[in-house]
Amino acid sequence: MRSTAPRVVYLARHGETEANLAHRYAGRAPEGLTRSGRAQVEALSERLAQRSISGIWTSDLNRARESADILAQRLGVGVSVDPRLTELGMGPWEGLTESEVARRYPAEYHLWLEKPDELDMPGRETLAGLAERVTAAVASASEHADRILLVSHVAPTRVAILRTLALPLRFYKQVRVENAECFEIYRALGEVRRSSSSESLRSELLATP
């Protein structure tokens, strides 16, 4: 008998990097994981071992690919690179810390904190543009016959969650995404959960002041 269970896509953020520790906008930088980051992903692989995941699609950036390789080894599945999952292009902010951006681009940084969906700078990807490509990747994975794990970054994860929940991108900063954290996306149901919880993420976001 064919299963009637709702189709799920898993979406995980890569493990910790040096840029994360320094509060630096890494963007498309080719950095890898820290030792702690690798341990975080190994722990995630143990938690996902019984989820019947059949394949991994990953961002093309080193930190995501390294995370995907660790997960694939434990889960015994293959890895495919999908550039749609790459991190938000930060343009002139790439490589700068949050405090450096605040000093050099005070007006734009304030807008990023208060109304991130309205920030539009030359050379910098908008959240709407990011959401378009990431949503397409999630849709492709949702249509796949097998369970797919997507390995990506903080910005793509946030917009994928908001688009699935049909919430505006102005909620971007309210979506908490830790290193090596995984989410369950039920696209057909418009539902997202943290893989560590049975609670709907919608309730969490709407309850945030």
Sequence and secondary structure as in RCSB ss.txt:
>XXXX:A:sequence
MRSTAPRVVYLARHGETEANLAHRYAGRAPEGLTRSGRAQVEALSERLAQRSISGIWTSDLNRARESADILAQRL
GVGVSVDPRLTELGMGPWEGLTESEVARRYPAEYHLWLEKPDELDMPGRETLAGLAERVTAAVASASEHADRILL
VSHVAPTRVAILRTLALPLRFYKQVRVENAECFEIYRALGEVRRSSSSESLRSELLATP
>XXXX:A:secstr
    S   EEEEE    HHHHHTB  TT      HHHHHHHHHHHHHTTTS EEEEEE SSHHHHHHHHHHHHHH
T EEEE GGGS    GGGTT BHHHHHHHSHHHHHHHHH GGG   TTS  HHHHHHHHHHHHHHHHTSSSEEEE
EE HHHHHHHHHHHHT  GGGGGG    TT EEEEEGGGTEEEETT SSBHHHHHHH  
